[in-house]
Amino acid sequence: MAFLRLPDELLLSVVSYLTLQREINSLARTNARLYNLLNTYLYRYNVEQNKSSALLWAAKNGQEETAKKSIAEGANVQLVSELNRTPLSWAAWNGNETVVKLLLATDGVDPNPPSSGGETPLSLAAWNGHEEVVKLLLATQGVKPDSRTSRGETSLSLQASAKPASPLHTHRFLMGPTAKTLSREIGAIQTSMICTHLFQFRQYNTSNDRSA
């Protein structure tokens, strides 16, 4: 095929006339040479012409390599999509631990971006019961564990109302060793309720100590 005999520079020049990402992607998949040549070009095109949608897709679906390549080509890590969520927010909500770790290590990423309801990545992860993501976020400098949603909810109260399929023992990371001990002695649902009351009790004691 004469087209494939062209040098890389001319091939890229021809590709620059393609106006749709799917056209470039289809061409890149025809053989190994074009894939290797156009893969980086495709990510750059996505950043410049499609508003870093590849990074957003990777964050939602846990595709670490796609996220890495997109970031390397200058993707907007603070891109805001539906529900006013950033890539970090979506990765936390879906429990995509490796993508969360990647984003937290990337310059310019805000660890506390509020969604349309005021939920931060931490509260979204806690709400869905993603224990490992909660641990990652709590270990990140600048994360605000006590931030509240527009409804006045904290990460802990959101975890207490998590859907039944979600693991409730995320509380041990939001509350500390007391909750961890409790979880070994009673059922997960009881632990959830007790952790909530324990948190309120601690707030009450703290308030009294300050007024004393």
C-alpha positions as CSV (number, residue, x, y, z in Angstrom):
1,M,0.0,0.0,0.0
2,A,1.6,3.3,-1.2
3,F,0.2,5.2,1.7
4,L,2.2,3.2,4.2
5,R,5.4,3.8,2.3
6,L,5.2,7.5,3.2
7,P,7.6,8.8,5.9
8,D,6.2,9.5,9.3
9,E,6.2,13.3,8.8
10,L,4.0,13.0,5.7
11,L,1.7,10.5,7.3
12,L,1.1,12.9,10.3
13,S,0.5,15.7,7.8
14,V,-2.2,13.7,6.1
15,V,-3.8,12.7,9.4
16,S,-4.0,16.4,10.4
17,Y,-6.7,16.8,7.8
18,L,-8.9,14.3,9.6
19,T,-11.5,16.2,11.7
20,L,-13.1,13.4,13.7
21,Q,-11.4,11.5,16.6
22,R,-13.1,8.3,15.5
23,E,-11.5,8.6,12.0
24,I,-8.0,8.9,13.5
25,N,-8.7,6.0,15.9
26,S,-9.9,3.8,13.0
27,L,-6.8,4.6,11.0
28,A,-4.5,3.9,14.0
29,R,-6.0,0.5,14.3
30,T,-5.3,-0.7,10.8
31,N,-1.7,-1.8,11.5
32,A,1.1,-1.7,14.1
33,R,3.1,1.1,12.5
34,L,0.1,3.4,12.3
35,Y,-0.9,2.6,15.9
36,N,2.6,3.4,17.2
37,L,2.7,6.6,15.2
38,L,-0.8,7.9,15.9
39,N,-1.4,6.7,19.5
40,T,0.3,9.8,21.0
41,Y,-1.1,12.0,18.3
42,L,-4.6,10.7,19.2
43,Y,-4.3,11.6,22.9
44,R,-3.0,15.0,22.0
45,Y,-5.9,15.5,19.6
46,N,-8.3,14.5,22.4
47,V,-6.8,17.0,24.8
48,E,-6.9,19.9,22.2
49,Q,-10.1,19.1,20.4
50,N,-12.3,16.9,22.7
51,K,-11.7,18.7,26.0
52,S,-9.7,15.8,27.6
53,S,-12.7,13.5,27.4
54,A,-10.3,10.5,27.4
55,L,-9.1,11.3,30.9
56,L,-12.7,11.6,32.1
57,W,-13.6,8.2,30.5
58,A,-10.5,6.6,32.1
59,A,-11.3,8.0,35.5
60,K,-14.9,6.6,35.4
61,N,-13.8,3.2,34.1
62,G,-10.6,2.6,36.0
63,Q,-8.3,2.7,33.0
64,E,-4.9,3.7,34.5
65,E,-2.9,3.5,31.3
66,T,-5.3,5.7,29.3
67,A,-5.3,8.2,32.2
68,K,-1.5,8.2,32.2
69,K,-1.2,8.8,28.5
70,S,-3.9,11.5,28.5
71,I,-2.2,13.3,31.4
72,A,1.2,13.1,29.6
73,E,-0.3,14.9,26.6
74,G,-1.6,17.7,28.8
75,A,-5.1,16.7,29.8
76,N,-7.0,19.0,32.0
77,V,-7.0,17.2,35.4
78,Q,-9.5,19.7,36.8
79,L,-12.0,19.1,33.9
80,V,-15.6,19.5,35.2
81,S,-18.2,17.2,33.7
82,E,-21.8,16.3,34.5
83,L,-22.8,16.8,38.2
84,N,-19.8,19.2,38.4
85,R,-17.5,16.3,39.0
86,T,-13.8,16.2,38.1
87,P,-11.8,13.1,37.0
88,L,-10.8,12.6,40.7
89,S,-14.4,12.8,41.8
90,W,-15.5,10.1,39.3
91,A,-12.6,7.8,40.1
92,A,-13.4,8.1,43.8
93,W,-17.1,7.5,43.3
94,N,-16.5,4.4,41.3
95,G,-13.7,3.1,43.5
96,N,-11.0,3.2,40.9
97,E,-8.1,3.1,43.3
98,T,-5.2,3.1,40.8
99,V,-6.6,6.1,38.9
100,V,-7.2,7.9,42.2
101,K,-3.6,7.3,43.2
102,L,-2.4,8.6,39.8
103,L,-4.5,11.7,40.0
104,L,-3.5,12.5,43.5
105,A,0.2,12.3,42.5
106,T,-0.4,14.7,39.5
107,D,0.4,18.4,39.9
108,G,-2.6,20.7,39.8
109,V,-5.1,18.3,41.2
110,D,-7.4,19.7,43.8
111,P,-8.2,16.9,46.3
112,N,-11.4,18.6,47.5
113,P,-13.4,19.7,44.4
114,P,-17.1,19.9,45.3
115,S,-19.6,18.4,43.0
116,S,-23.0,20.0,42.3
117,G,-24.2,18.7,45.6
118,G,-21.1,19.7,47.5
119,E,-19.7,16.2,47.7
120,T,-15.9,15.9,47.7
121,P,-14.0,12.9,46.4
122,L,-13.7,11.6,50.0
123,S,-17.4,11.9,50.7
124,L,-18.2,10.2,47.3
125,A,-15.8,7.3,48.1
126,A,-17.2,6.9,51.6
127,W,-20.8,7.1,50.3
128,N,-20.1,4.2,48.0
129,G,-18.1,2.3,50.6
130,H,-14.8,2.3,48.8
131,E,-12.5,1.6,51.7
132,E,-9.1,1.7,49.9
133,V,-9.9,5.0,48.2
134,V,-11.0,6.5,51.5
135,K,-7.6,5.5,53.0
136,L,-5.8,7.0,50.0
137,L,-7.6,10.3,50.3
138,L,-7.3,10.5,54.1
139,A,-3.5,10.1,53.7
140,T,-3.4,13.0,51.2
141,Q,-2.2,16.4,52.4
142,G,-4.9,19.0,52.1
143,V,-7.9,16.7,52.1
144,K,-10.7,18.0,54.3
145,P,-12.4,15.1,56.1
146,D,-14.9,17.3,57.8
147,S,-16.2,19.1,54.8
148,R,-20.0,19.1,54.4
149,T,-22.2,18.7,51.4
150,S,-24.9,21.3,50.4
151,R,-27.3,19.1,52.5
152,G,-25.0,19.3,55.6
153,E,-23.7,15.8,55.3
154,T,-20.2,14.7,56.2
155,S,-18.2,11.8,54.8
156,L,-19.1,9.8,57.9
157,S,-22.9,10.5,57.7
158,L,-22.8,9.6,54.0
159,Q,-21.1,6.3,54.8
160,A,-23.8,5.6,57.4
161,S,-26.4,5.9,54.7
162,A,-24.5,3.9,52.1
163,K,-26.4,1.5,50.0
164,P,-26.6,-2.1,51.5
165,A,-24.2,-3.5,48.9
166,S,-21.5,-1.2,50.0
167,P,-19.0,-2.3,52.7
168,L,-19.8,-0.5,55.9
169,H,-16.5,-1.0,57.6
170,T,-15.1,2.1,55.9
171,H,-16.0,3.7,59.2
172,R,-12.8,2.4,60.8
173,F,-10.8,4.8,58.7
174,L,-13.1,7.7,59.4
175,M,-13.4,7.1,63.1
176,G,-10.1,5.4,64.1
177,P,-9.2,2.3,66.2
178,T,-12.4,2.4,68.4
179,A,-14.6,1.6,65.4
180,K,-12.1,-1.1,64.3
181,T,-12.5,-2.9,67.6
182,L,-16.3,-2.6,67.5
183,S,-16.4,-4.1,64.0
184,R,-14.8,-7.3,65.3
185,E,-17.4,-7.7,68.0
186,I,-20.7,-6.9,66.4
187,G,-22.3,-6.9,62.9
188,A,-21.4,-4.4,60.3
189,I,-24.8,-2.7,60.4
190,Q,-24.6,-2.2,64.2
191,T,-21.1,-0.9,63.8
192,S,-22.3,1.7,61.3
193,M,-25.0,2.9,63.7
194,I,-22.6,3.0,66.7
195,C,-19.9,4.8,64.7
196,T,-22.4,7.5,63.9
197,H,-23.5,7.9,67.5
198,L,-19.9,7.7,68.7
199,F,-19.0,10.6,66.3
200,Q,-21.8,12.7,67.7
201,F,-20.7,11.8,71.2
202,R,-17.2,13.0,70.5
203,Q,-18.5,16.2,69.0
204,Y,-20.6,16.8,72.2
205,N,-17.6,16.2,74.4
206,T,-15.4,18.4,72.3
207,S,-18.0,21.2,72.5
208,N,-18.2,20.8,76.3
209,D,-14.4,20.9,76.7
210,R,-14.2,24.1,74.8
211,S,-16.9,25.8,76.8
212,A,-15.4,24.6,80.1
